[in-house]
Amino acid sequence: MRALWMLAALIVSWLCGLVNAALLPALAQSADSAWPVSLSLAGAQLCISFVIALVGGIVLNRRRQTV
């Protein structure tokens, strides 16, 4: 079960990275505005991965307590 949660977090992180790479040229009008956009998209990617790991940990702990 842990492997599935890690795989889910990995896939979501990879998809967020693809979205970051696809949106960066469209959102950044110049080289000066590219770094804040990239930083905010990378921060969103880290937050989503953290939430997946947190939910996975909570679900696994609840299952362990009920068994």
Secondary structure, DSSP 8 states (H G I E B T S, - for coil): -HHHHHHHHHHHHHHHHHHHHHHHHHH-SSHHHHHHHHHHHHHHHHHHHHHHHHHHHHHHHHHHHH-
